[in-house]
Amino acid sequence: MNAAILCVGTELVTGMVRDVNASFLSHKLLGKGIFPKWILFVPDSMEETVSGFRFLLEQGVDFLFVSGGLGPTVDDFTREAVARALGKSLVFCEEAWESIRQAFYRIRGVEPPENNRKQAFFPEGARFLPNGVGTAPAFILEERGTRIFVLPGVPREVEFFWGLLEQEIPTLRGGVYRSEVLKFCGIGESQLEEKMLPLLSGLPQSLRFAFLPNYGEVWFFLYGQDVSLEDQKRAEETIAAVKSAFMPYLFSPFGETLEEAVGKLLLERGWRVALAESCTGGLVGSRITDVPGSSRYFERGYIVYSNEAKLTDIGVPGEVLRHFGAVSEETARYLAEGVRKKTGVDIGLGVTGIAGPGGESPEKPVGLVYIAVSDASRTEVRKFQFRGDRLMNKRFFSQAALTMLFIFLRERDIR
């Protein structure tokens, strides 16, 4: 079985908003053994939506998902476009209108405006689904052997409706196979591929592999269609061999995200961490505390943006700041060691760099960062050079800091 996804929204095709619905739906479909054969984006246009819908329907897919364009405004055309593409009339559903009214009372405590009434119209023969987290209902219909699911475009609402729809979508055995996704940090895509290729050379023809770089991480998995049980066993053996060979860099067994993995390692040791951040402005601490339960291992964080803050809050010597500068290996070392000693935690982390634009010199360009990690037995300092804009550099800096922290903790296990 296969599927197609049609994402409607001018904000998507113009790059104003990054799509997450197609990624979410593809991931869920693959988990059921259904291959997402087509993904198509169209603007908020009646003609383009009708054309895109007809094109995907003509591909003979088993499932067609449409997201977006179910709002109450004049540029929300999806209901009308689906009806026109199928040659059907729109029919008002009193039950759907009542669900919209109830949603408005639940969320806003008021009656819906009259223009929201259009959200209660569906192509004849469609079955509506009330929205448990928003106002726009979804609807389901079938045409030419294709089951069609039309959903709102808000990602949280797509996730809600998937919880209802997955009961209507079969889980196939022997359809699309995808292995466990392995996530690595601290090693680049090309370096990882070069070192891994000997382990992949004996894969059967039914299996393919993918390397996906993602902001300082590399994700890897095996996949294929109509993969035999024997070949699936070979795939799992290969995944096990990869795990063993790249253990210091592999974080996904400890959490879906790098910050989750760091938190789990700290919990396993019963350790607490404290931070002294300069150029990241608290971003590392924010990411660590995004994880529920992080208060069990996160002690505190200092944002020591100025030299005065580094001096008075953490105790970086004035002589070090004058001689080496705020952005230096020496300052990063004092930040990590100082915050660890000041707070009495097991491990300290210091970050100092130049996010830009501006503030650079020939010796210290924009994107330069020094990161230090310190425990009672050693301190490790590393220098990194990134080339992004200010926000990208801050993200890169925080990723490098969490990567250093993860590898620092893992190396204690491996030694």
C-alpha positions as CSV (number, residue, x, y, z in Angstrom):
1,M,0.0,0.0,0.0
2,N,1.1,3.6,-0.6
3,A,-0.1,7.1,0.2
4,A,0.1,10.7,-1.0
5,I,0.1,14.0,1.0
6,L,-1.1,17.3,-0.3
7,C,-0.1,20.3,1.9
8,V,-2.1,23.5,1.2
9,G,-0.7,26.9,2.2
10,T,0.9,29.9,0.6
11,E,3.1,30.3,3.7
12,L,4.5,26.8,2.9
13,V,5.4,27.3,-0.7
14,T,6.9,30.8,-0.1
15,G,9.1,29.5,2.8
16,M,7.5,31.8,5.4
17,V,6.6,28.7,7.5
18,R,8.5,25.4,7.6
19,D,6.2,22.4,7.0
20,V,6.0,19.8,9.7
21,N,2.8,18.0,8.8
22,A,4.2,16.1,5.8
23,S,7.1,15.0,7.9
24,F,4.8,13.9,10.7
25,L,2.4,12.0,8.5
26,S,5.2,10.3,6.5
27,H,6.8,9.1,9.7
28,K,3.5,7.7,11.0
29,L,2.6,6.1,7.7
30,L,6.0,4.4,7.4
31,G,5.5,3.0,10.9
32,K,2.4,1.3,9.6
33,G,4.3,-0.1,6.6
34,I,2.7,2.3,4.1
35,F,5.0,4.2,1.7
36,P,4.3,7.9,1.2
37,K,4.9,7.9,-2.6
38,W,4.0,11.6,-3.3
39,I,4.2,14.8,-1.2
40,L,2.9,17.9,-3.0
41,F,2.7,21.5,-1.8
42,V,0.3,24.0,-3.3
43,P,-0.5,27.7,-2.4
44,D,-3.9,28.9,-1.2
45,S,-5.4,28.9,-4.6
46,M,-8.6,27.2,-5.8
47,E,-7.1,26.2,-9.2
48,E,-3.8,24.9,-7.8
49,T,-5.5,23.0,-5.0
50,V,-8.0,21.3,-7.4
51,S,-5.1,20.5,-9.8
52,G,-2.9,19.1,-7.1
53,F,-5.7,17.0,-5.6
54,R,-6.7,15.6,-9.0
55,F,-3.1,14.8,-9.8
56,L,-2.5,12.8,-6.6
57,L,-5.9,11.0,-6.9
58,E,-4.9,9.9,-10.5
59,Q,-1.8,8.2,-9.1
60,G,-4.0,5.5,-7.7
61,V,-2.7,5.7,-4.1
62,D,-4.5,3.9,-1.3
63,F,-4.6,6.9,1.0
64,L,-4.6,10.6,0.2
65,F,-4.0,13.1,3.1
66,V,-4.8,16.8,2.6
67,S,-3.7,19.3,5.2
68,G,-4.5,23.0,5.4
69,G,-7.1,25.4,4.0
70,L,-10.0,24.5,6.4
71,G,-10.1,27.8,8.2
72,P,-13.0,30.3,8.0
73,T,-11.4,33.0,5.9
74,V,-11.9,33.8,2.2
75,D,-8.5,32.3,1.3
76,D,-9.4,28.9,2.8
77,F,-10.5,26.9,-0.3
78,T,-9.8,23.2,0.5
79,R,-13.4,22.1,1.2
80,E,-14.5,23.8,-2.1
81,A,-11.5,22.5,-4.0
82,V,-12.0,18.9,-2.9
83,A,-15.7,19.1,-3.8
84,R,-15.0,20.6,-7.2
85,A,-12.3,18.0,-8.0
86,L,-14.7,15.2,-7.2
87,G,-17.7,16.8,-8.9
88,K,-19.7,16.9,-5.6
89,S,-21.8,19.6,-3.9
90,L,-21.0,21.0,-0.5
91,V,-23.6,20.1,2.2
92,F,-24.1,21.8,5.5
93,C,-23.8,19.6,8.6
94,E,-25.7,20.8,11.7
95,E,-23.8,18.3,13.9
96,A,-20.5,19.8,12.7
97,W,-21.7,23.3,13.3
98,E,-22.6,22.4,16.9
99,S,-19.1,20.9,17.4
100,I,-17.6,24.2,16.2
101,R,-19.8,26.2,18.6
102,Q,-18.8,23.9,21.5
103,A,-15.1,24.4,20.5
104,F,-15.5,28.2,20.6
105,Y,-17.1,28.0,24.1
106,R,-14.4,25.6,25.3
107,I,-11.5,27.6,24.0
108,R,-12.7,31.2,24.0
109,G,-16.0,31.3,25.9
110,V,-17.9,33.0,23.1
111,E,-20.1,32.2,20.1
112,P,-18.3,31.7,16.8
113,P,-18.5,34.4,14.2
114,E,-20.8,33.8,11.3
115,N,-18.0,33.2,8.8
116,N,-17.0,30.1,10.8
117,R,-20.2,28.5,9.5
118,K,-18.3,27.6,6.3
119,Q,-16.3,25.1,8.3
120,A,-19.4,23.0,8.7
121,F,-19.8,22.4,5.0
122,F,-18.4,19.2,3.5
123,P,-18.5,17.4,0.1
124,E,-21.6,15.2,-0.1
125,G,-20.9,11.7,1.3
126,A,-18.1,12.9,3.6
127,R,-18.0,11.9,7.3
128,F,-16.8,14.7,9.6
129,L,-14.6,14.4,12.6
130,P,-14.9,17.0,15.5
131,N,-11.7,18.8,16.4
132,G,-10.7,18.2,20.0
133,V,-7.9,20.8,20.2
134,G,-9.1,23.5,17.7
135,T,-12.2,24.6,15.8
136,A,-12.0,23.2,12.2
137,P,-13.4,19.7,11.8
138,A,-11.7,17.2,9.6
139,F,-13.5,15.0,7.1
140,I,-13.1,11.6,5.4
141,L,-14.5,10.2,2.1
142,E,-13.6,7.6,-0.4
143,E,-13.2,8.0,-4.2
144,R,-12.1,5.4,-6.8
145,G,-10.7,3.1,-4.1
146,T,-8.7,5.9,-2.4
147,R,-9.5,6.8,1.2
148,I,-9.2,10.6,1.5
149,F,-8.5,12.3,4.8
150,V,-8.8,16.1,4.9
151,L,-7.2,17.8,8.0
152,P,-6.6,21.3,9.3
153,G,-3.1,22.7,8.8
154,V,-2.2,23.4,12.4
155,P,0.4,20.8,13.4
156,R,-1.0,20.2,16.8
157,E,-4.4,19.5,15.2
158,V,-2.9,17.1,12.7
159,E,-1.4,15.2,15.5
160,F,-4.7,15.0,17.3
161,F,-6.6,13.7,14.2
162,W,-3.9,11.1,13.6
163,G,-4.8,9.6,16.9
164,L,-8.3,9.1,15.5
165,L,-7.3,8.1,12.0
166,E,-4.7,5.5,12.8
167,Q,-7.4,3.2,13.9
168,E,-8.8,3.3,10.4
169,I,-5.5,2.6,8.7
170,P,-4.1,-0.9,8.6
171,T,-0.7,-1.8,9.9
172,L,1.0,-3.9,7.2
173,R,3.6,-6.6,7.6
174,G,6.1,-6.9,4.8
175,G,5.2,-3.6,3.3
176,V,7.7,-0.8,3.9
177,Y,10.5,-1.7,6.2
178,R,12.5,0.9,8.2
179,S,15.0,0.1,10.8
180,E,15.5,1.9,14.1
181,V,16.8,5.5,13.4
182,L,20.3,5.9,14.9
183,K,21.2,9.5,15.8
184,F,24.8,10.6,16.1
185,C,26.6,13.7,17.4
186,G,30.2,14.8,17.3
187,I,30.9,13.2,13.9
188,G,30.2,14.7,10.5
189,E,28.1,13.0,7.8
190,S,31.0,12.3,5.3
191,Q,33.3,11.0,8.1
192,L,30.5,8.8,9.4
193,E,29.7,7.4,6.0
194,E,33.4,6.7,5.2
195,K,33.9,4.8,8.4
196,M,30.5,3.0,8.1
197,L,30.6,1.8,4.5
198,P,32.5,-1.5,5.3
199,L,29.7,-2.5,7.6
200,L,27.1,-1.7,4.8
201,S,28.9,-3.4,1.9
202,G,27.1,-6.8,2.4
203,L,23.5,-5.5,2.6
204,P,21.0,-7.4,0.4
205,Q,19.6,-5.5,-2.6
206,S,16.2,-5.1,-1.0
207,L,17.8,-2.7,1.6
208,R,18.9,0.9,1.2
209,F,20.5,3.2,3.6
210,A,20.2,7.0,4.3
211,F,22.3,9.6,6.1
212,L,20.5,12.7,7.2
213,P,22.4,15.7,8.5
214,N,20.5,17.8,11.0
215,Y,22.1,20.8,12.8
216,G,25.2,19.1,14.1
217,E,23.6,15.6,14.2
218,V,23.6,12.8,11.7
219,W,20.6,10.4,11.5
220,F,21.0,7.0,9.9
221,F,18.6,4.2,9.0
222,L,18.0,1.3,6.7
223,Y,14.8,1.0,4.6
224,G,13.2,-0.9,1.7
225,Q,10.0,-2.2,0.3
226,D,8.9,-5.8,0.4
227,V,11.8,-6.8,2.5
228,S,11.9,-10.5,3.4
229,L,12.1,-11.6,7.1
230,E,15.6,-12.9,6.3
231,D,16.7,-9.6,5.0
232,Q,15.1,-7.8,7.9
233,K,17.2,-9.9,10.2
234,R,20.3,-8.9,8.2
235,A,19.3,-5.3,8.7
236,E,18.9,-5.6,12.4
237,E,22.4,-7.3,12.6
238,T,23.9,-4.4,10.7
239,I,22.2,-1.9,12.9
240,A,23.7,-3.7,16.0
241,A,27.1,-3.7,14.4
242,V,26.8,0.1,13.7
243,K,25.8,0.7,17.3
244,S,28.8,-1.1,18.6
245,A,31.3,0.5,16.2
246,F,30.1,4.1,16.9
247,M,29.2,3.9,20.5
248,P,30.8,7.2,21.7
249,Y,28.8,9.3,19.2
250,L,25.5,7.4,19.3
251,F,22.9,9.3,21.5
252,S,19.5,8.0,20.4
253,P,19.4,5.0,22.7
254,F,19.4,7.5,25.6
255,G,16.7,9.9,24.2
256,E,14.9,11.2,21.1
257,T,16.8,14.5,21.4
258,L,20.4,15.3,22.4
259,E,19.2,17.2,25.5
260,E,17.1,14.2,26.6
261,A,20.2,11.9,26.1
262,V,22.4,14.2,28.2
263,G,19.7,14.3,30.9
264,K,19.5,10.5,31.1
265,L,23.2,10.1,31.4
266,L,23.3,12.7,34.3
267,L,20.4,10.9,36.0
268,E,22.1,7.5,35.7
269,R,25.1,8.9,37.5
270,G,23.2,10.9,40.0
271,W,25.1,14.0,38.8
272,R,24.0,17.7,38.7
273,V,25.2,20.2,36.1
274,A,25.6,24.0,36.2
275,L,26.3,26.3,33.3
276,A,28.1,29.6,32.6
277,E,26.9,30.9,29.2
278,S,28.0,34.0,27.4
279,C,27.3,34.1,23.7
280,T,24.4,31.6,23.8
281,G,22.5,33.8,26.2
282,G,21.0,30.9,28.2
283,L,20.1,28.7,25.1
284,V,21.9,25.7,26.4
285,G,20.1,25.9,29.7
286,S,16.8,26.4,27.9
287,R,17.3,23.3,25.8
288,I,18.3,21.2,28.9
289,T,15.2,22.4,30.8
290,D,12.9,21.7,27.9
291,V,13.1,18.1,29.1
292,P,10.4,17.2,31.8
293,G,12.1,16.3,35.1
294,S,15.3,18.2,34.4
295,S,15.2,19.7,37.8
296,R,16.6,16.4,39.1
297,Y,19.9,17.1,37.4
298,F,20.0,20.8,36.4
299,E,21.2,23.0,39.2
300,R,21.4,26.5,37.7
301,G,22.7,28.6,34.8
302,Y,24.5,31.9,34.7
303,I,24.3,34.2,31.7
304,V,27.6,36.0,32.0
305,Y,27.4,38.2,28.9
306,S,29.7,41.0,30.0
307,N,33.3,40.8,31.3
308,E,32.1,42.2,34.6
309,A,29.7,39.3,34.9
310,K,32.4,36.8,34.2
311,L,34.6,38.4,36.8
312,T,32.1,38.8,39.6
313,D,29.6,35.9,39.1
314,I,32.0,33.1,38.1
315,G,35.4,34.4,39.3
316,V,37.2,34.5,35.9
317,P,40.5,36.4,36.8
318,G,40.7,40.0,35.4
319,E,44.2,39.2,34.2
320,V,42.9,36.3,32.1
321,L,40.2,38.5,30.5
322,R,42.7,41.3,29.8
323,H,45.5,39.0,28.5
324,F,43.5,36.4,26.6
325,G,40.2,38.1,26.1
326,A,36.6,37.0,26.8
327,V,36.6,34.6,23.8
328,S,39.5,32.3,24.6
329,E,40.4,28.8,25.7
330,E,41.5,30.2,29.1
331,T,38.2,32.0,29.8
332,A,36.1,29.0,28.8
333,R,38.2,26.8,31.1
334,Y,37.6,29.3,34.0
335,L,33.9,29.4,33.3
336,A,33.4,25.7,33.4
337,E,35.6,25.1,36.5
338,G,34.4,28.2,38.2
339,V,30.7,27.4,37.9
340,R,31.3,23.9,39.0
341,K,33.1,25.0,42.2
342,K,30.8,27.9,42.9
343,T,27.6,25.7,42.8
344,G,29.1,22.5,44.2
345,V,27.8,20.4,41.3
346,D,29.4,17.4,39.7
347,I,30.0,18.9,36.2
348,G,30.2,22.4,34.9
349,L,30.0,23.8,31.3
350,G,31.2,27.1,30.0
351,V,30.5,28.7,26.6
352,T,32.1,31.9,25.2
353,G,32.2,33.0,21.6
354,I,31.2,35.5,18.9
355,A,27.7,35.0,17.4
356,G,27.9,38.1,15.2
357,P,27.4,40.1,13.3
358,G,30.1,42.4,14.5
359,G,32.5,42.0,17.4
360,E,35.0,40.0,15.4
361,S,38.7,40.6,14.8
362,P,41.2,39.0,12.3
363,E,42.2,36.6,15.0
364,K,38.7,36.0,16.3
365,P,36.1,35.9,13.5
366,V,32.3,35.6,13.8
367,G,31.3,32.1,14.5
368,L,34.2,31.3,16.8
369,V,33.3,29.6,20.1
370,Y,35.2,28.0,22.9
371,I,33.4,25.4,25.0
372,A,34.7,23.7,28.2
373,V,33.4,20.8,30.3
374,S,34.8,20.2,33.8
375,D,34.3,17.6,36.5
376,A,36.4,16.9,39.6
377,S,39.1,15.0,37.6
378,R,39.6,16.9,34.4
379,T,38.6,19.8,32.2
380,E,38.2,19.6,28.4
381,V,38.2,22.7,26.2
382,R,37.5,22.7,22.5
383,K,37.5,25.4,19.8
384,F,34.8,25.5,17.1
385,Q,34.4,27.7,14.0
386,F,30.9,28.0,12.5
387,R,29.7,30.1,9.6
388,G,26.0,31.1,10.0
389,D,24.0,34.2,10.9
390,R,23.6,35.2,14.5
391,L,20.6,32.8,15.3
392,M,22.2,29.9,13.4
393,N,25.5,30.4,15.2
394,K,23.8,30.4,18.6
395,R,22.0,27.2,17.7
396,F,25.3,25.7,16.5
397,F,27.1,26.8,19.7
398,S,24.4,25.2,21.9
399,Q,24.5,22.0,19.9
400,A,28.3,21.8,20.2
401,A,28.0,22.4,23.9
402,L,25.5,19.6,24.4
403,T,27.5,17.3,22.1
404,M,30.6,17.9,24.2
405,L,28.7,17.3,27.4
406,F,27.2,14.0,26.0
407,I,30.6,12.7,24.8
408,F,32.3,13.7,28.0
409,L,29.8,11.7,30.0
410,R,29.9,8.7,27.6
411,E,33.7,8.5,27.6
412,R,33.6,7.8,31.3
413,D,31.5,4.7,30.6
414,I,33.7,3.5,27.8
415,R,37.0,4.0,29.5
